[in-house]
Structure formats: C-alpha cells, structure tokens
Amino acid sequence: RFAGVTTLGVDEHLWHHVDTRKRGPKELTGMVDLTRDKDGRVHARLLDLVPGRSGTVYKTWLDQRGKTFKARVEVATLDPFRGYKNAIDDKLADATAVLDAFHVVALAGHAVDEVRRRVQQETLGHRGRSGDPLYGIRRVARTRAGLLTEKQQHRLAKVLADQRHVAFEITWSVYQDVIDAYQADDPAEGKKIMTRLIDTIKAGVPAGLDELRTLGQTLHRRRDDILAFFDHPRTSNGPTEAINGLLEHLRGTARGFRNIINYIARCLLDAGGFSPDPPTVISGGSSRRF
C-alpha cells in the first residue's frame, strides 16, 4: 500500500483523552497518501498510524519505508508542528515541504484574538462581556472583510475608529492581508503579497504589538514552507485533516477497542489504508475556505 506515493500528508491523532496504562499512548501520528490520480483528483487514504507525536516518530516511520519510498515523495504537506518539519528536512531532503494555507490563516487569526483580549483588558479592565465593543465583534474580526454584511462593517468600523484600539486594528489588517494572499486569482500574485507581508512584519513592528511580532517571527521562520504553497497551489493538507476527522468519528463509536494494534487496524480499514484505490475522493488544494 506504500507504492506510488508522491504527495505525503501528516497529522496528529488523539486516541484517547485520558492517559492510562491499559490504553497505551495518548497521541498518534498518521501518514496520509495525497497523490492525485490521472484525472487530478485526490483519493486520500490513511497509509499508517503509529504511536507517539514527534519528529523522531515521523523520522523512524520514513526510514522504515526505505530509500525508494523516500526518493519518490515530491511534496510533503504538514501543519505548523516543528517536529514534523524537522523530519521532512532530515529524511525527505528532495521533497518540497508545504505548510497548509488553513494553518497559516489560523496563526494570523490567533494573533487577532490575542491582541483583542489584551486591549479589552487594558481599556475596560475585565474580560469581554456582552455589550463590550471588542467582545461584540470577536466573530466579525475573524471573517474576511469582503464577506461582511453592511451591518457587520458598520460595527467593525465603529471599533476601529476608537484610538485605543489601534493595536487591534493593525493586527486585524495583517490578518486580512494574509487572507488576501491566498485569495489572489494568480498564485504568483499571492506569493508576492505574502512575501511582502512577511518581509514587512519581520523588518520592524512598533512597540506594543507583541502578538504581531510573535506572528512575524513564526512566518519568517517558516517562510519557505509558506511560500511553497503558491508554487503548488493545488496542494493542501486538508484531505489529511479530513481523514483525521473520520478517525475522530471512529474513536467515538469504537469504545470497545482497548488494544492499540486492533484500533490501528480498524482505522486503516475505515480510511482506505488497505486499498490501493479507495472509492472516496476528497478534493484538496483549494485556498478559498476563509
């Protein structure tokens, strides 16, 4: 089942939420085949599920597949977890690592949430409550500007007009720039937008914008993985996340599986691991999810 894999995804999976000796490790690492067929479709299938979540676990699994398997992998998608990135750099040196668009937008959105909460405390002295301006637009702030209704735009504009909210406004603006990069019709234009953005927030962030500075450091550190997405615009770790969602459902219904070997075997059965051509087609690569 490991033959012909040219695009490889990886993601963590929680087997259970309580550590017990009887049930074994809490976290697992799942590898997913994201190779497209002759028609350009992704038949995402679980290749393997192994105990542990670390770069060492992923490296060991890749070594076990052998040189031929590793040499065939051209693109390796991943989430921001550094351990997986280290494994790819070490064991898949000829492959291109691609950090999924969804996770990059999520990192920027997290910065927006953090600065919003901080400014809320600094201006009103308490956590967000019903009726507080910043608390009231918490969902609006995480929405793409072009998708806001007229009423939402008015509410947001009222918050941004308050000089006490400048830090929030700047961070929100960067968040929108990140989304715009992925929404660009031309991947080359999107790459230019993202490159300019990374360079700008790395070059210098005004004092009082610690959340934005942290985001800038992260984006700069993962610069190559982020920009690689625009060179492979149809590549996404989304189908890997979809497989993990399938396993989450299985975990909820398979409460009788206390043996990890049996659990992994059932996961492979349910997620196409033993089939070279699983029937379920999961489309991946679209960045228009924001």
C-alpha positions in Angstrom: 0.0 0.0 0.0 3.0 2.3 0.1 3.7 2.1 -3.6 3.3 5.2 -5.8 3.1 7.8 -3.1 4.4 11.2 -4.5 2.5 13.5 -2.1 2.5 12.8 1.6 0.5 14.3 4.4 1.0 14.0 8.1 -1.2 14.9 11.1 -1.5 14.0 14.8 -4.4 11.9 16.1 -5.7 11.6 19.7 -6.6 8.0 20.5 -8.0 9.0 23.9 -8.0 12.0 26.2 -7.1 10.2 29.4 -3.6 8.6 29.9 -4.0 5.1 31.2 -1.5 2.2 31.0 -4.2 -0.1 29.6 -4.9 2.1 26.6 -1.4 2.9 25.7 -0.1 6.2 24.2 -2.5 9.2 24.0 -1.2 10.7 20.8 -0.6 9.0 17.4 0.9 10.2 14.2 -1.0 9.5 11.0 0.5 9.5 7.5 -1.9 10.0 4.5 -1.4 9.5 0.8 -2.4 12.7 -1.1 -1.2 11.6 -4.5 -3.5 12.7 -7.3 -4.8 10.2 -9.9 -4.6 10.6 -13.7 -7.7 12.9 -13.6 -6.1 15.2 -10.9 -8.2 14.0 -8.0 -7.1 13.2 -4.5 -8.1 9.8 -3.2 -6.9 10.5 0.3 -6.1 7.3 2.2 -4.5 6.5 5.5 -1.1 4.9 5.0 -0.3 4.2 8.6 -0.9 5.2 12.2 1.9 4.9 14.7 2.2 5.6 18.5 3.6 9.0 19.5 3.7 12.5 18.2 7.2 13.8 17.5 9.8 14.4 14.8 11.6 11.2 15.9 8.4 9.1 15.4 8.0 10.5 11.8 11.7 10.0 11.0 11.6 6.4 12.2 8.5 5.7 10.1 10.1 7.2 7.0 13.3 5.2 7.5 11.2 2.1 7.7 9.7 2.8 4.3 13.1 2.6 2.7 15.1 4.7 0.2 12.8 4.1 -2.8 9.7 5.4 -1.0 11.5 8.5 0.3 13.0 9.3 -3.1 9.6 9.1 -4.7 7.9 11.7 -2.4 7.9 15.1 -4.2 5.7 17.1 -1.9 5.2 16.7 1.9 2.3 18.7 3.4 2.2 19.5 7.2 0.8 21.6 9.9 2.9 24.1 11.9 4.3 21.5 14.3 8.1 21.8 14.1 8.8 18.2 14.8 7.2 17.1 11.5 9.1 19.8 9.7 12.4 18.6 11.1 11.6 15.0 10.0 10.9 16.2 6.4 14.1 18.2 6.2 16.1 15.3 7.5 14.5 12.3 5.7 12.8 13.9 2.6 15.5 16.3 1.6 14.5 16.3 -2.1 10.8 16.9 -1.3 9.1 20.3 -1.0 7.6 21.0 2.4 4.2 22.8 2.1 2.6 24.5 5.1 -1.1 24.4 4.5 -2.9 27.7 3.9 -5.6 27.0 6.6 -3.0 26.8 9.3 -1.2 30.0 8.3 -4.5 31.9 8.3 -5.3 30.3 11.7 -2.0 31.6 13.1 -2.8 35.1 12.0 -6.3 34.7 13.4 -4.9 33.6 16.7 -2.8 36.8 16.9 -6.0 38.9 16.2 -7.8 37.1 19.1 -4.9 37.6 21.5 -4.5 41.3 20.8 -8.2 41.8 21.1 -8.3 40.2 24.5 -5.3 42.2 25.7 -6.7 45.5 24.5 -10.1 44.6 26.1 -8.3 44.2 29.5 -6.3 47.4 29.1 -9.3 49.6 28.1 -12.1 48.1 30.3 -10.2 46.2 33.0 -12.1 43.0 32.6 -12.7 40.1 30.2 -15.1 40.5 27.4 -18.8 40.8 28.3 -22.0 41.3 26.4 -22.1 44.9 25.3 -18.3 45.4 25.2 -17.3 46.7 21.7 -14.3 44.3 21.2 -16.2 41.4 22.6 -19.1 42.1 20.3 -17.1 41.8 17.1 -15.0 38.8 18.0 -16.5 36.7 15.2 -16.7 39.6 12.8 -12.9 40.1 13.3 -12.2 36.6 12.1 -14.2 37.0 8.9 -12.8 38.0 5.6 -13.6 41.7 5.1 -15.2 41.1 1.7 -17.8 38.8 3.2 -19.0 41.1 5.9 -22.6 42.4 5.7 -23.2 46.1 5.8 -24.3 45.9 9.5 -21.1 44.0 10.4 -19.0 46.5 8.5 -20.6 49.3 10.5 -19.9 47.6 13.8 -16.3 46.9 12.9 -15.7 50.4 11.7 -17.0 51.8 14.9 -14.5 49.7 16.9 -11.6 50.6 14.6 -12.4 54.3 14.9 -11.5 54.2 18.6 -7.9 55.3 19.0 -7.5 52.9 22.0 -7.9 50.0 19.6 -5.0 50.9 17.2 -3.1 47.7 18.1 -6.1 45.6 17.3 -6.6 47.5 14.0 -3.1 46.9 12.8 -3.1 43.2 13.7 -6.5 42.8 12.1 -5.2 44.5 8.9 -2.3 42.0 8.7 -4.8 39.1 9.2 -6.8 40.4 6.2 -3.6 40.7 4.1 -2.8 37.0 4.9 -6.2 36.0 3.6 -5.9 38.2 0.5 -2.6 36.5 -0.4 -4.4 33.1 -0.5 -7.4 34.6 -2.3 -5.4 36.0 -5.1 -6.6 34.7 -8.5 -3.0 34.3 -9.7 -0.7 32.2 -7.3 2.3 34.3 -8.4 0.5 37.5 -7.2 -0.5 35.7 -4.0 3.2 34.8 -3.4 4.2 38.5 -3.9 1.6 39.6 -1.4 2.8 37.0 1.2 6.5 37.7 0.6 5.9 41.5 1.1 3.9 40.8 4.2 6.5 38.5 5.8 9.3 41.0 5.0 7.3 43.9 6.4 6.4 42.5 9.8 9.8 40.9 10.1 11.6 44.2 9.4 10.1 46.0 12.3 6.9 46.0 14.4 6.1 49.1 16.6 6.2 48.7 20.3 3.1 47.4 21.9 2.4 44.9 19.2 3.9 41.8 20.8 1.3 39.5 19.3 2.1 40.7 15.8 5.9 40.5 16.5 5.4 36.8 17.5 3.4 36.1 14.4 6.1 37.8 12.2 8.8 35.6 13.8 6.8 32.5 13.1 6.0 33.4 9.5 9.7 34.3 8.9 10.9 31.1 10.4 8.5 29.1 8.2 8.9 31.3 5.2 10.0 28.7 2.7 7.2 26.3 3.7 4.6 29.1 3.4 5.7 30.4 0.1 5.9 26.8 -1.3 2.1 26.7 -1.2 2.0 29.2 -4.1 4.3 27.1 -6.2 2.0 24.1 -5.5 -1.4 25.8 -5.3 -3.4 22.6 -5.6 -1.6 21.0 -2.7 -3.3 21.0 0.7 -3.1 19.1 4.0 -6.9 19.4 4.1 -7.6 15.8 3.0 -5.2 14.7 5.8 -7.4 16.7 8.2 -10.5 15.0 6.7 -9.0 11.6 7.3 -8.3 12.6 10.9 -11.9 13.7 11.2 -13.0 10.3 10.0 -10.8 8.7 12.7 -12.3 11.0 15.3 -15.7 9.6 14.5 -14.4 6.1 14.6 -12.9 6.7 18.0 -16.3 7.9 19.3 -18.0 4.7 18.1 -15.3 2.2 18.8 -15.2 2.4 22.6 -14.5 -1.3 22.8 -11.1 -1.1 21.3 -8.6 -1.1 24.2 -5.8 -2.7 22.2 -3.9 -0.2 20.1 -3.0 -2.7 17.4 -6.6 -3.6 16.9 -7.5 0.1 16.9 -4.9 1.0 14.3 -6.1 -1.9 12.1 -9.7 -0.7 12.3 -8.5 2.8 11.4 -6.7 1.5 8.3 -9.8 -0.4 7.3 -12.1 2.6 7.6 -9.7 5.1 6.0 -8.7 3.1 2.9 -5.3 2.0 4.2 -5.5 -1.5 2.7 -6.9 -0.3 -0.6 -4.7 1.0 -3.4 -7.6 2.9 -4.9 -10.2 3.9 -2.2 -13.5 5.0 -3.7 -14.0 8.2 -1.7 -12.5 11.2 -3.5 -11.5 14.1 -1.2 -10.7 17.2 -3.2 -7.8 19.2 -1.9 -5.8 22.2 -2.8 -8.4 25.0 -2.7 -7.4 28.0 -0.6 -10.9 29.5 -0.8 -12.0 28.5 2.6 -11.9 31.7 4.5 
